[in-house]
Amino acid sequence: MFYETYKGIYSWGLEVIKAMQSIATPGLNAFVAAFTNIGGVYFYLLAMCILYWCFDEKRGFKITYIMLLSTGVNLIVKDILKVLRPYQIDPSVKVVEETEYSTPSGHAQSTACFWPLFMFGYSKEFGKKWKTWAWILTFFMPVLIGVTRPFLGVHYPTDVFLGWALGALFALIGLFVAPKAGEFVKKLPQSPKILACAILPFLMLLMNKTITTIPGMLFGIGVGYVYLDNLGGFCAKQGSWWQKLLRLVIGAGGAGLLMVLFKMPVKTSEYYNLLHFAKYALIGVWCALGAPLVFILLKIAQKTPAAATENTEKEE
Protein backbone atom coordinates (compact mmCIF):
# COMPACT_ATOMS: atom_id res chain seq x y z
CA MET A 1 0.00 0.00 0.00
CA PHE A 2 1.42 3.36 -1.07
CA TYR A 3 0.48 5.11 2.18
CA GLU A 4 2.18 2.48 4.32
CA THR A 5 5.36 2.66 2.22
CA TYR A 6 5.62 6.43 2.68
CA LYS A 7 3.90 6.69 6.06
CA GLY A 8 6.73 8.81 7.47
CA ILE A 9 6.20 11.51 4.83
CA TYR A 10 2.45 11.50 5.40
CA SER A 11 2.96 11.67 9.18
CA TRP A 12 5.13 14.73 8.63
CA GLY A 13 2.33 16.12 6.45
CA LEU A 14 -0.18 15.72 9.28
CA GLU A 15 2.10 17.70 11.58
CA VAL A 16 2.32 20.48 8.97
CA ILE A 17 -1.48 20.51 8.70
CA LYS A 18 -1.84 20.83 12.48
CA ALA A 19 0.70 23.68 12.52
CA MET A 20 -1.23 25.49 9.75
CA GLN A 21 -4.51 25.00 11.59
CA SER A 22 -3.09 26.51 14.78
CA ILE A 23 -4.16 29.94 13.45
CA ALA A 24 -7.65 28.70 12.51
CA THR A 25 -10.76 30.62 13.49
CA PRO A 26 -14.38 29.98 12.41
CA GLY A 27 -14.24 33.04 10.15
CA LEU A 28 -10.92 32.09 8.58
CA ASN A 29 -12.09 28.50 8.03
CA ALA A 30 -15.23 29.74 6.27
CA PHE A 31 -13.21 32.10 4.07
CA VAL A 32 -10.67 29.45 3.09
CA ALA A 33 -13.42 26.89 2.42
CA ALA A 34 -15.09 29.36 0.05
CA PHE A 35 -11.86 30.53 -1.61
CA THR A 36 -10.65 26.99 -2.35
CA ASN A 37 -13.61 26.53 -4.71
CA ILE A 38 -11.77 28.71 -7.24
CA GLY A 39 -9.60 25.64 -7.77
CA GLY A 40 -12.55 23.27 -8.03
CA VAL A 41 -14.08 21.48 -10.98
CA TYR A 42 -17.20 23.68 -11.24
CA PHE A 43 -15.17 26.88 -11.43
CA TYR A 44 -13.04 25.54 -14.27
CA LEU A 45 -16.00 24.02 -16.11
CA LEU A 46 -17.65 27.46 -16.08
CA ALA A 47 -14.39 29.15 -17.12
CA MET A 48 -13.88 26.74 -20.02
CA CYS A 49 -17.47 27.21 -21.25
CA ILE A 50 -17.03 31.01 -21.15
CA LEU A 51 -13.77 30.81 -23.10
CA TYR A 52 -15.14 28.40 -25.72
CA TRP A 53 -18.59 29.96 -26.25
CA CYS A 54 -17.83 33.63 -25.67
CA PHE A 55 -14.19 34.51 -26.41
CA ASP A 56 -12.17 32.20 -28.63
CA GLU A 57 -13.44 28.77 -29.66
CA LYS A 58 -10.06 27.43 -30.82
CA ARG A 59 -8.07 28.39 -27.75
CA GLY A 60 -11.05 27.56 -25.54
CA PHE A 61 -11.21 24.06 -27.02
CA LYS A 62 -7.49 23.49 -26.48
CA ILE A 63 -7.62 24.60 -22.85
CA THR A 64 -10.74 22.50 -22.23
CA TYR A 65 -9.20 19.39 -23.76
CA ILE A 66 -5.94 19.68 -21.81
CA MET A 67 -7.78 20.42 -18.57
CA LEU A 68 -10.02 17.37 -18.99
CA LEU A 69 -7.01 15.21 -19.80
CA SER A 70 -5.20 16.50 -16.71
CA THR A 71 -8.26 15.82 -14.52
CA GLY A 72 -8.62 12.29 -15.89
CA VAL A 73 -5.00 11.47 -15.12
CA ASN A 74 -5.41 12.93 -11.63
CA LEU A 75 -8.38 10.63 -10.92
CA ILE A 76 -6.55 7.58 -12.29
CA VAL A 77 -3.44 8.26 -10.18
CA LYS A 78 -5.61 8.79 -7.10
CA ASP A 79 -7.31 5.46 -7.64
CA ILE A 80 -3.97 3.68 -8.16
CA LEU A 81 -2.36 5.09 -4.99
CA LYS A 82 -5.53 4.95 -2.84
CA VAL A 83 -4.22 7.32 -0.17
CA LEU A 84 -6.86 8.26 2.42
CA ARG A 85 -7.53 11.91 3.18
CA PRO A 86 -5.73 13.44 6.21
CA TYR A 87 -9.00 13.81 8.17
CA GLN A 88 -9.71 10.11 7.56
CA ILE A 89 -6.42 9.28 9.29
CA ASP A 90 -6.74 11.95 12.00
CA PRO A 91 -10.31 13.30 12.44
CA SER A 92 -9.02 16.24 14.49
CA VAL A 93 -7.81 18.03 11.30
CA LYS A 94 -11.18 17.85 9.55
CA VAL A 95 -12.62 21.18 8.37
CA VAL A 96 -14.48 20.09 5.21
CA GLU A 97 -15.08 16.78 3.42
CA GLU A 98 -14.09 15.71 -0.08
CA THR A 99 -14.77 12.69 -2.28
CA GLU A 100 -12.13 10.52 -3.99
CA TYR A 101 -8.69 9.72 -2.58
CA SER A 102 -6.04 12.22 -1.51
CA THR A 103 -2.89 11.94 -3.67
CA PRO A 104 -2.39 14.06 -5.79
CA SER A 105 -4.37 17.25 -5.14
CA GLY A 106 -6.81 17.87 -7.98
CA HIS A 107 -7.31 21.53 -7.00
CA ALA A 108 -3.56 22.21 -7.05
CA GLN A 109 -3.14 20.33 -10.34
CA SER A 110 -6.03 22.06 -12.11
CA THR A 111 -4.91 25.51 -11.00
CA ALA A 112 -1.29 24.91 -12.03
CA CYS A 113 -2.53 23.71 -15.42
CA PHE A 114 -5.24 26.30 -16.19
CA TRP A 115 -3.60 29.62 -15.39
CA PRO A 116 -0.43 29.20 -17.52
CA LEU A 117 -2.59 27.98 -20.44
CA PHE A 118 -4.93 30.92 -19.97
CA MET A 119 -2.12 33.46 -19.64
CA PHE A 120 -0.12 32.33 -22.66
CA GLY A 121 -3.27 31.73 -24.71
CA TYR A 122 -4.90 35.09 -24.06
CA SER A 123 -2.02 37.41 -23.08
CA LYS A 124 -2.27 39.33 -26.37
CA GLU A 125 -5.85 40.26 -25.51
CA PHE A 126 -4.83 42.16 -22.38
CA GLY A 127 -3.62 45.72 -22.10
CA LYS A 128 -0.36 46.36 -20.26
CA LYS A 129 -2.09 46.93 -16.91
CA TRP A 130 -4.27 43.81 -17.13
CA LYS A 131 -1.39 41.71 -18.42
CA THR A 132 0.50 42.45 -15.18
CA TRP A 133 -2.47 41.27 -13.12
CA ALA A 134 -2.79 38.17 -15.31
CA TRP A 135 0.83 37.25 -14.64
CA ILE A 136 0.27 37.78 -10.91
CA LEU A 137 -2.75 35.45 -11.03
CA THR A 138 -0.81 32.86 -13.03
CA PHE A 139 1.86 32.67 -10.34
CA PHE A 140 -0.11 33.21 -7.14
CA MET A 141 -3.37 31.34 -7.82
CA PRO A 142 -1.72 27.86 -7.80
CA VAL A 143 0.17 28.83 -4.63
CA LEU A 144 -2.88 30.19 -2.82
CA ILE A 145 -5.20 27.35 -3.82
CA GLY A 146 -2.50 24.83 -2.94
CA VAL A 147 -2.10 26.29 0.56
CA THR A 148 -5.84 26.04 1.23
CA ARG A 149 -5.90 22.28 0.76
CA PRO A 150 -3.76 21.21 3.76
CA PHE A 151 -5.30 24.01 5.85
CA LEU A 152 -8.72 22.43 5.31
CA GLY A 153 -7.39 18.98 6.20
CA VAL A 154 -8.23 17.45 2.82
CA HIS A 155 -4.68 17.07 1.45
CA TYR A 156 -1.16 16.48 2.68
CA PRO A 157 1.51 19.00 1.58
CA THR A 158 3.04 16.32 -0.65
CA ASP A 159 -0.32 15.94 -2.43
CA VAL A 160 -0.12 19.62 -3.31
CA PHE A 161 3.50 19.37 -4.51
CA LEU A 162 2.64 16.45 -6.77
CA GLY A 163 -0.48 18.27 -8.02
CA TRP A 164 1.59 21.34 -8.91
CA ALA A 165 4.13 19.19 -10.76
CA LEU A 166 1.48 17.33 -12.77
CA GLY A 167 -0.41 20.55 -13.51
CA ALA A 168 2.75 22.23 -14.78
CA LEU A 169 3.50 19.16 -16.92
CA PHE A 170 0.08 19.31 -18.59
CA ALA A 171 0.42 23.08 -19.06
CA LEU A 172 3.69 22.44 -20.92
CA ILE A 173 1.98 19.74 -22.99
CA GLY A 174 -0.77 22.22 -23.84
CA LEU A 175 1.72 24.93 -24.80
CA PHE A 176 4.27 22.93 -26.78
CA VAL A 177 2.87 19.51 -27.73
CA ALA A 178 -0.84 20.18 -28.32
CA PRO A 179 -0.33 22.76 -31.14
CA LYS A 180 1.79 20.31 -33.16
CA ALA A 181 -0.60 17.42 -32.48
CA GLY A 182 -3.51 19.66 -33.47
CA GLU A 183 -1.89 20.59 -36.78
CA PHE A 184 -1.27 16.92 -37.54
CA VAL A 185 -4.86 15.89 -36.75
CA LYS A 186 -6.25 18.85 -38.71
CA LYS A 187 -4.70 17.51 -41.92
CA LEU A 188 -6.37 14.09 -41.54
CA PRO A 189 -9.62 13.08 -43.27
CA GLN A 190 -12.71 13.11 -41.05
CA SER A 191 -12.80 9.38 -40.16
CA PRO A 192 -9.20 9.29 -38.89
CA LYS A 193 -9.95 12.48 -36.93
CA ILE A 194 -12.80 10.70 -35.15
CA LEU A 195 -10.48 7.76 -34.47
CA ALA A 196 -7.89 10.15 -33.04
CA CYS A 197 -10.55 11.53 -30.70
CA ALA A 198 -11.08 8.02 -29.31
CA ILE A 199 -7.43 7.17 -28.57
CA LEU A 200 -6.90 9.04 -25.29
CA PRO A 201 -10.35 8.22 -23.83
CA PHE A 202 -9.77 4.55 -24.72
CA LEU A 203 -6.37 4.55 -22.99
CA MET A 204 -7.91 6.12 -19.88
CA LEU A 205 -10.66 3.51 -19.79
CA LEU A 206 -8.05 0.81 -20.30
CA MET A 207 -6.30 2.04 -17.15
CA ASN A 208 -9.51 2.34 -15.13
CA LYS A 209 -12.86 1.34 -16.60
CA THR A 210 -14.81 2.80 -13.64
CA ILE A 211 -13.65 6.38 -14.34
CA THR A 212 -15.94 7.18 -17.25
CA THR A 213 -16.98 10.84 -16.83
CA ILE A 214 -13.76 12.41 -18.14
CA PRO A 215 -13.15 9.91 -20.98
CA GLY A 216 -16.77 10.40 -22.07
CA MET A 217 -16.45 14.19 -22.14
CA LEU A 218 -13.06 14.02 -23.87
CA PHE A 219 -14.50 11.85 -26.62
CA GLY A 220 -17.66 13.94 -26.91
CA ILE A 221 -16.02 17.35 -27.20
CA GLY A 222 -13.40 15.95 -29.59
CA VAL A 223 -16.00 14.46 -31.94
CA GLY A 224 -18.23 17.51 -31.58
CA TYR A 225 -15.39 19.89 -32.45
CA VAL A 226 -14.45 17.83 -35.53
CA TYR A 227 -18.01 17.96 -36.87
CA LEU A 228 -18.39 21.64 -36.00
CA ASP A 229 -15.25 22.44 -37.96
CA ASN A 230 -16.58 20.40 -40.88
CA LEU A 231 -19.83 22.42 -40.79
CA GLY A 232 -18.01 25.74 -40.88
CA GLY A 233 -17.28 26.30 -37.20
CA PHE A 234 -18.49 29.30 -35.25
CA CYS A 235 -16.90 32.55 -34.10
CA ALA A 236 -16.99 33.07 -30.34
CA LYS A 237 -15.34 36.51 -30.49
CA GLN A 238 -18.14 38.20 -32.37
CA GLY A 239 -21.34 39.35 -30.69
CA SER A 240 -22.48 41.79 -28.04
CA TRP A 241 -22.19 41.16 -24.32
CA TRP A 242 -25.86 40.19 -24.05
CA GLN A 243 -25.49 37.70 -26.92
CA LYS A 244 -22.54 36.09 -25.16
CA LEU A 245 -24.45 35.99 -21.89
CA LEU A 246 -27.36 34.34 -23.69
CA ARG A 247 -24.98 31.78 -25.19
CA LEU A 248 -23.75 30.92 -21.73
CA VAL A 249 -27.29 30.55 -20.37
CA ILE A 250 -28.45 28.38 -23.29
CA GLY A 251 -25.30 26.27 -23.37
CA ALA A 252 -25.21 25.62 -19.63
CA GLY A 253 -28.98 25.09 -19.55
CA GLY A 254 -28.76 22.49 -22.31
CA ALA A 255 -25.99 20.63 -20.50
CA GLY A 256 -28.00 20.71 -17.27
CA LEU A 257 -31.09 19.42 -19.08
CA LEU A 258 -29.11 16.48 -20.47
CA MET A 259 -27.87 15.71 -16.97
CA VAL A 260 -31.47 15.54 -15.72
CA LEU A 261 -33.00 13.70 -18.69
CA PHE A 262 -30.29 11.06 -19.04
CA LYS A 263 -31.26 8.82 -16.13
CA MET A 264 -28.63 6.37 -14.93
CA PRO A 265 -29.28 2.80 -13.73
CA VAL A 266 -28.00 1.68 -10.34
CA LYS A 267 -24.23 1.24 -10.11
CA THR A 268 -24.59 -2.52 -9.80
CA SER A 269 -26.00 -2.70 -13.35
CA GLU A 270 -23.65 -4.28 -15.88
CA TYR A 271 -24.42 -1.40 -18.25
CA TYR A 272 -23.71 1.40 -15.77
CA ASN A 273 -20.19 2.26 -16.94
CA LEU A 274 -21.15 2.15 -20.61
CA LEU A 275 -24.20 4.37 -20.09
CA HIS A 276 -22.23 6.74 -17.87
CA PHE A 277 -19.63 7.12 -20.61
CA ALA A 278 -22.39 7.70 -23.20
CA LYS A 279 -24.08 10.31 -21.00
CA TYR A 280 -20.99 12.46 -20.66
CA ALA A 281 -19.99 11.92 -24.28
CA LEU A 282 -23.41 13.32 -25.23
CA ILE A 283 -22.88 16.31 -22.94
CA GLY A 284 -19.47 16.85 -24.55
CA VAL A 285 -21.03 16.76 -28.03
CA TRP A 286 -23.64 19.29 -26.92
CA CYS A 287 -21.00 21.66 -25.52
CA ALA A 288 -18.69 21.45 -28.55
CA LEU A 289 -21.24 21.08 -31.38
CA GLY A 290 -24.89 21.30 -30.35
CA ALA A 291 -24.75 24.56 -28.42
CA PRO A 292 -22.77 26.48 -31.11
CA LEU A 293 -25.21 25.30 -33.80
CA VAL A 294 -28.12 26.55 -31.67
CA PHE A 295 -26.29 29.87 -31.19
CA ILE A 296 -25.96 30.23 -34.97
CA LEU A 297 -29.59 29.21 -35.52
CA LEU A 298 -30.76 31.85 -33.01
CA LYS A 299 -28.44 34.42 -34.62
CA ILE A 300 -26.55 35.11 -31.41
CA ALA A 301 -23.36 33.78 -33.02
CA GLN A 302 -21.96 33.45 -36.53
CA LYS A 303 -19.94 30.92 -38.41
CA THR A 304 -16.22 31.62 -38.72
CA PRO A 305 -15.63 34.50 -41.15
CA ALA A 306 -13.87 32.25 -43.68
CA ALA A 307 -16.73 29.74 -43.63
CA ALA A 308 -19.33 32.49 -43.96
CA THR A 309 -17.47 33.94 -46.97
CA GLU A 310 -17.29 30.53 -48.65
CA ASN A 311 -21.04 29.97 -48.12
CA THR A 312 -21.83 33.39 -49.64
CA GLU A 313 -19.68 32.65 -52.68
CA LYS A 314 -21.39 29.30 -53.17
CA GLU A 315 -24.85 30.93 -53.01
CA GLU A 316 -23.84 33.52 -55.60
N, C-alpha and C positions, 0 to 999 in steps of 0.2 A: 504494500500500500504506500502510495507516494507520501502521504502525510507522516506515516510512521518512519519512513526513511529520512525525512528532513524535519523531524519533530523539533529538533533544537532550534532551527531557524523560525519555525512557526511559534515556538514558545517565546522566543525573543520578540516576535511580532506582537504577541499578546501583551507583553510588557510595554511595548511602544504605544499600543492602543490605550492601555490604562493610563500611561503618562499623558497622552493627548487629552484624554477624557477628564483629567484632573482639573481642567479649567471649565468643565461643562456647567451650563446653567440651563434651566428649562427654555429660556428665550433663545440662547445660542443653539441648543439642540434643534429647536423648531426652525431656526433660520438655515442651519446647515442641511437639515432634512429637505427643506424646500429648494435650496440652491443646488443640491446634488442632482436634482431632476434635469438640470441643463445638460447633464452628461448621459441622460437616459434615452431609451429607445424611442419614446414618443416625441421627444424634442427633435431628435434627428430625423424621424419620419416626416414630421411637419416641415422641417428645414429643407429636406430633399424634395418634397412636393412643391414647396414655394419656388425653389431654384429651377425645377424642371418645367413647371407649368407657367411660371410668371417671369422668369429672367433669362435663362439660356438653356434650351432643351438639350443641347449637345453636352455642355459641361455639367449640367444637372444630371444627365443620364450617367456620365462617367463617375461622378461622385457617388451617386446612388448605388451603382454596381459595385464599386470598390468597398463602400461602407457595408453593404449586405454581405459581400464576400468576407470581410474582416469579422463581422458579427457571427457568421456561420462557423468560421475557424475557431473563434472564441468559445462558442458553445460546444464544439467537438472536443477541444482541449480540456474544457471543464469536465466533460463527461468521462474523458480518459483518466484524468488525475483524481477526480472524485474527492476533492478536499472539502471538508465541512467548513461552514462559515465560522468566524471567531466566536460569535455569540452562541453557536451550537456546542462549542467546546467549553466556553466559559460564559454562562448566562449573565454574569454581572456586567459585561460590556455591551449588552444589547440596548440599542436605541431605536432602531427600526428593523424590519424583517425584509428579506429578499428571497426570491426563488432561485433555483439552480445551485450549482456548487460555487466554490469561492475563487479558485485559481484558474485563469488570471482575471483581473478586474475588467468587466465589460465596459463600465463607464470610463475608466482611464484609457482603455484601448480605443473606444469610439471617439473620444475627445482628441486624442493624439493623432488619430487618422483624419478626422473631419477638418479641423481648423487649418492644417497646412494645405490640404487639397482646396479648401475654400479660398485661402489667401492667394495661393499661386494661380488658381483658376480665375479669380475675379479681381485681382489687384489692379488691373488696368482700368477697371470701372470706377475706382475710388479717386477722389481728389487727394492732394498731398496730406491734408489734415486727417481725412478719414483713413488713408493708407497707414498712417502712424498708429491709429487706434486699432486697425486690423492686425498689424504686426504684434501689438501688445496683447490682443486677444489670442492670437495664434500661439504665443509663448506661455501666457499666464493661465489660460483656460484649462489646458491639461494638468498644470500644476495644482490649481485650485480645486478642480474636480477630484483629482487624485487624492488630495489631502482629506477631502470630506469622507472618503470611503472608510479608512481606518477609524476616523473620529466617530463614525456612526456604528462601528463594531461589525460591519458587514464584509470587510476585507482586511487581510494582513498587509503590511507595507510591501512585502515581496510580491503580492498579487498586483499591486499598483505598478511596481517596477516592471514586471513582466507585461502588464497591459500597455504601459507606455512604449516598451520595446516593440511589441507586436503592432501597435497602432502606427508607430513611426515606420515600421517595415512596410505596412500596407499603403501608407502615404507615399513612400518612395516608389512602390509598385505602380500606384496611380499616376505619379508624375513622370516616370521614366519608361515603364514597361507597357502600361495600358495604351498610350498613344500609338506605339508601334504595332501592338497587337490589334488595335482598332483599325489601323490602316490596312493591315493584312486581311482582316475579316471583311472589310468594306469592299475589297476587290473580288470577293468570292461570289458565285451565283447564289440565288436565294436559298436553295435546299442545303448546301454546305453551311450557309450562315445559321440556319436553324439548328443544324447538327452541332455547330460550334457553341450555340447557346446552351446545349444540353450537356456539354462535357463537364464543366465545373459542378453543376448541380448533381450530376451522376456520381462524380468522385466523392462529393460530400455525403451522398446517401450511401455510397459504398463503405465509407468510414463509420457512419452511424445512421442506420435506417430509421431511427425514431425521431431524428431531428429533421423535420420535413418543412417547417415554415419558411426558413431562409432558402433552401434549395428550390422550393416551389416559387417563391417570389423572384429569385434570380432567373429561373427559366422563363417565367411569365413576362417580366419586363424586358428580357433579352428578345424573346420572340415578338412581343408587342412593338418594340423599337424597330426591329427589322421590317415588319409589315408597315409601320408608320412611314418609314423612310421610303419604302417602295411605293406608297400612296402619295408621296409628295411632302411628307413631314408637316411640321407646323412651326410657327415662329413665336416663341415665348416672349421675346423682347417687345414686340409690338403690342399696342393696346393701352388704354387708359387705366388709371389705378382701380376704378370700379369694375372694369372688365377683368382685371387680374384677380381682384377679390372674388368676383363671381366664379371665375375658374376654380379658385381654391375651394369655395363652398360646394360647387357641383362635383368636383373631383373627389373631395373628401367624403361628401355625402354618398356618392356612388360606391366608394370603397366600403363605407360603413353599412350600406344597404346589402352589399354582397356578403359581408360578415354575418348579418342577421339572417338573410334568406338561405344561405348555404349551411343547413343544419348538419352537424356531425353525429355519427353513431357513437356509442360508448367506446371507450378506449380498448375494451377487450375484444371488439370486433376485429376480424381478420382483415377487413377492408379499411380500418381506421387510418393507417399511415398513408395509403394510396389516396383516399379521399381528402385527407388533410393537405397532402401535396397539391392535389388538384384545386382545392379551395384557394390556396395562396398563389398558385400559378394563375388562376382566373383573376384574382385581385391585381396581380402584377400586370397582366394583359390590359386590364381596365386602366390602370395608372399610366402605362406607357402608350397605349393605343386607343382604347375606348374613350377615355376622357378628352384627349386632344381632338378626336373626331367630332365629339359632341360640341366642343368649344367652337370648332370651325362651322359646324352646322348651325349653331346659334349666333354665329357672326361675332363672337367675342374673342376670336383668334383667327389668324390667317395661316395659309400654307406658307412654307418658306418662300422668300421672294423669287428664287430661281425656279421653283416648281410652279408658282403662280404665273410667271412669265411664259414658261413652256406651255401651260394649259391655254393661255390666251392666244399664243401663236397657233396652236393646234385648232382652236375654234375659228380663227380667221382663215 
